[in-house]
Amino acid sequence: MSPLLWFTTLAHSGLGHLMQNSKWGFAIVETFHLLALALLGGVVLIVDLRLLGIILKRESARVISRDLSRILLGSLVVMILSGIGLLSEEALKCYYSPAFRWKMALLAAAVAFYFTLHRRALLKTDTGTPTLWSRATAVISLTLWLGVGVAGRAIGLL
């Protein structure tokens, strides 16, 4: 199935019609999307600031990340599911939007990075002085997630 056909199908699906014709549907789904984004952003910020050695210096970055992992995963799932709902409301607009493509590329990169190299940095980082590796990992992570948010905001502007 071509991407254009997938977006068209989503726009004409039951979910698409519900989102397009509901007075409050988009606002409610967007509220969940933004709350999940805030939770995910908070977790990423706490973990990455710890990797940078700015906050919670006496705590293990690995333990902090483990303790917050359910919030991160839950908010990521809510963001993806609500994002599909938001997408169904304006699927063809998003198909032609460079900002949407950037958001999806950055989201894929951020998720892949977070669950591979970022996780590896967490396993190697304990309490004490952060290493160059942990600092670089945190900066890359923060940059990717910030990019996702900025590109997402740009979708609404275009």
C-alpha positions as a LaTeX table, in Angstrom:
\begin{tabular}{lrrr}
\hline
Residue & $x$ (\AA) & $y$ (\AA) & $z$ (\AA) \\
\hline
Met1 & 0.00 & 0.00 & 0.00 \\
Ser2 & 1.43 & 3.37 & $-1.02$ \\
Pro3 & 1.76 & 6.04 & 1.67 \\
Leu4 & $-0.74$ & 8.32 & $-0.12$ \\
Leu5 & $-3.30$ & 5.51 & $-0.22$ \\
Trp6 & $-2.70$ & 4.80 & 3.49 \\
Phe7 & $-3.22$ & 8.47 & 4.41 \\
Thr8 & $-6.34$ & 8.68 & 2.20 \\
Thr9 & $-7.73$ & 5.51 & 3.76 \\
Leu10 & $-7.09$ & 6.88 & 7.25 \\
Ala11 & $-8.80$ & 10.18 & 6.35 \\
His12 & $-11.89$ & 8.29 & 5.09 \\
Ser13 & $-11.96$ & 5.76 & 7.93 \\
Gly14 & $-14.53$ & 5.76 & 10.71 \\
Leu15 & $-11.96$ & 7.36 & 13.00 \\
Gly16 & $-11.23$ & 10.01 & 10.37 \\
His17 & $-14.91$ & 10.83 & 9.95 \\
Leu18 & $-15.40$ & 10.95 & 13.72 \\
Met19 & $-12.47$ & 13.32 & 14.19 \\
Gln20 & $-13.47$ & 15.51 & 11.23 \\
Asn21 & $-17.12$ & 15.83 & 12.22 \\
Ser22 & $-16.88$ & 16.00 & 15.99 \\
Lys23 & $-17.06$ & 19.37 & 17.66 \\
Trp24 & $-14.80$ & 18.34 & 20.55 \\
Gly25 & $-13.03$ & 15.23 & 19.24 \\
Phe26 & $-9.87$ & 16.89 & 18.03 \\
Ala27 & $-9.53$ & 19.04 & 21.15 \\
Ile28 & $-9.98$ & 16.09 & 23.50 \\
Val29 & $-7.53$ & 13.86 & 21.62 \\
Glu30 & $-5.02$ & 16.70 & 21.34 \\
Thr31 & $-5.28$ & 17.26 & 25.11 \\
Phe32 & $-4.27$ & 13.64 & 25.74 \\
His33 & $-1.51$ & 13.96 & 23.14 \\
Leu34 & $-0.08$ & 17.07 & 24.80 \\
Leu35 & $-0.36$ & 15.66 & 28.33 \\
Ala36 & 1.49 & 12.53 & 27.21 \\
Leu37 & 4.08 & 14.74 & 25.52 \\
Ala38 & 4.55 & 16.69 & 28.75 \\
Leu39 & 5.02 & 13.48 & 30.76 \\
Leu40 & 7.43 & 12.00 & 28.23 \\
Gly41 & 9.34 & 15.28 & 28.02 \\
Gly42 & 9.57 & 15.46 & 31.79 \\
Val43 & 11.00 & 11.95 & 32.06 \\
Val44 & 13.49 & 12.57 & 29.25 \\
Leu45 & 14.51 & 15.87 & 30.82 \\
Ile46 & 15.05 & 14.35 & 34.28 \\
Val47 & 17.07 & 11.40 & 32.96 \\
Asp48 & 19.14 & 13.50 & 30.56 \\
Leu49 & 19.85 & 16.22 & 33.10 \\
Arg50 & 21.08 & 13.45 & 35.39 \\
Leu51 & 23.29 & 12.11 & 32.59 \\
Leu52 & 24.70 & 15.62 & 32.20 \\
Gly53 & 25.43 & 15.70 & 35.94 \\
Ile54 & 23.20 & 18.72 & 36.56 \\
Ile55 & 20.57 & 17.22 & 38.89 \\
Leu56 & 20.29 & 14.27 & 41.29 \\
Lys57 & 24.06 & 13.79 & 41.32 \\
Arg58 & 23.99 & 11.25 & 44.15 \\
Glu59 & 21.39 & 9.06 & 42.44 \\
Ser60 & 22.18 & 6.43 & 39.85 \\
Ala61 & 21.06 & 7.43 & 36.35 \\
Arg62 & 20.20 & 3.77 & 35.74 \\
Val63 & 17.89 & 3.64 & 38.78 \\
Ile64 & 16.22 & 6.96 & 37.89 \\
Ser65 & 15.58 & 5.75 & 34.36 \\
Arg66 & 14.26 & 2.40 & 35.58 \\
Asp67 & 11.93 & 4.07 & 38.07 \\
Leu68 & 10.53 & 6.40 & 35.40 \\
Ser69 & 10.40 & 3.85 & 32.57 \\
Arg70 & 6.70 & 3.01 & 33.02 \\
Ile71 & 5.77 & 6.67 & 32.74 \\
Leu72 & 7.94 & 7.04 & 29.65 \\
Leu73 & 6.53 & 3.95 & 27.94 \\
Gly74 & 2.93 & 4.75 & 28.90 \\
Ser75 & 3.18 & 8.31 & 27.67 \\
Leu76 & 4.84 & 7.16 & 24.45 \\
Val77 & 1.98 & 4.74 & 23.78 \\
Val78 & $-0.64$ & 7.43 & 24.52 \\
Met79 & 1.22 & 9.87 & 22.27 \\
Ile80 & 1.33 & 7.41 & 19.38 \\
Leu81 & $-2.32$ & 6.37 & 19.71 \\
Ser82 & $-3.57$ & 9.93 & 20.10 \\
Gly83 & $-1.28$ & 10.98 & 17.27 \\
Ile84 & $-3.04$ & 8.52 & 14.97 \\
Gly85 & $-6.34$ & 10.12 & 15.98 \\
Leu86 & $-5.00$ & 13.59 & 15.27 \\
Leu87 & $-3.54$ & 12.42 & 11.99 \\
Ser88 & $-6.86$ & 10.94 & 10.89 \\
Glu89 & $-8.48$ & 14.39 & 11.19 \\
Glu90 & $-6.06$ & 16.00 & 8.74 \\
Ala91 & $-4.31$ & 13.07 & 7.07 \\
Leu92 & $-3.91$ & 14.56 & 3.60 \\
Lys93 & $-2.63$ & 17.85 & 5.02 \\
Cys94 & $-0.02$ & 15.89 & 6.96 \\
Tyr95 & 0.89 & 13.76 & 3.94 \\
Tyr96 & 1.97 & 16.90 & 2.07 \\
Ser97 & 3.51 & 18.61 & 5.11 \\
Pro98 & 7.32 & 18.70 & 5.35 \\
Ala99 & 6.95 & 19.43 & 9.09 \\
Phe100 & 5.00 & 16.18 & 9.56 \\
Arg101 & 7.69 & 14.22 & 7.73 \\
Trp102 & 10.36 & 15.83 & 9.88 \\
Lys103 & 8.38 & 15.01 & 13.01 \\
Met104 & 8.03 & 11.36 & 12.04 \\
Ala105 & 11.71 & 11.07 & 11.10 \\
Leu106 & 12.81 & 12.73 & 14.34 \\
Leu107 & 10.38 & 10.61 & 16.38 \\
Ala108 & 11.74 & 7.41 & 14.83 \\
Ala109 & 15.31 & 8.59 & 15.47 \\
Ala110 & 14.54 & 9.67 & 19.05 \\
Val111 & 12.82 & 6.38 & 19.93 \\
Ala112 & 15.55 & 4.28 & 18.29 \\
Phe113 & 18.27 & 6.32 & 19.99 \\
Tyr114 & 16.56 & 6.25 & 23.38 \\
Phe115 & 16.14 & 2.48 & 23.41 \\
Thr116 & 19.63 & 1.68 & 22.07 \\
Leu117 & 22.56 & 4.05 & 22.63 \\
His118 & 20.85 & 6.05 & 25.37 \\
Arg119 & 20.06 & 2.87 & 27.28 \\
Arg120 & 23.67 & 1.71 & 26.85 \\
Ala121 & 24.90 & 5.03 & 28.28 \\
Leu122 & 22.57 & 4.61 & 31.26 \\
Leu123 & 23.95 & 1.15 & 31.97 \\
Lys124 & 27.52 & 2.50 & 31.96 \\
Thr125 & 26.75 & 5.57 & 34.06 \\
Asp126 & 26.54 & 5.32 & 37.81 \\
Thr127 & 26.79 & 7.95 & 40.50 \\
Gly128 & 29.70 & 10.29 & 40.24 \\
Thr129 & 31.10 & 12.47 & 37.51 \\
Pro130 & 29.40 & 12.10 & 34.14 \\
Thr131 & 31.55 & 10.94 & 31.27 \\
Leu132 & 31.90 & 12.54 & 27.86 \\
Trp133 & 29.84 & 9.61 & 26.50 \\
Ser134 & 26.96 & 10.20 & 28.93 \\
Arg135 & 26.96 & 13.94 & 28.30 \\
Ala136 & 26.99 & 13.51 & 24.51 \\
Thr137 & 24.18 & 10.97 & 24.79 \\
Ala138 & 22.07 & 13.36 & 26.86 \\
Val139 & 22.63 & 16.25 & 24.45 \\
Ile140 & 21.71 & 14.12 & 21.44 \\
Ser141 & 18.63 & 12.79 & 23.22 \\
Leu142 & 17.43 & 16.25 & 24.25 \\
Thr143 & 18.05 & 17.59 & 20.75 \\
Leu144 & 16.08 & 14.77 & 19.09 \\
Trp145 & 13.10 & 15.05 & 21.44 \\
Leu146 & 13.08 & 18.85 & 21.17 \\
Gly147 & 13.10 & 18.44 & 17.40 \\
Val148 & 10.03 & 16.19 & 17.60 \\
Gly149 & 8.17 & 18.85 & 19.58 \\
Val150 & 9.23 & 21.73 & 17.34 \\
Ala151 & 8.33 & 19.85 & 14.16 \\
Gly152 & 4.99 & 18.87 & 15.70 \\
Arg153 & 4.25 & 22.49 & 16.48 \\
Ala154 & 5.23 & 23.46 & 12.94 \\
Ile155 & 2.53 & 21.14 & 11.56 \\
Gly156 & $-0.11$ & 23.37 & 13.12 \\
Leu157 & 1.47 & 26.51 & 11.72 \\
Leu158 & 1.58 & 25.39 & 8.11 \\
\hline
\end{tabular}
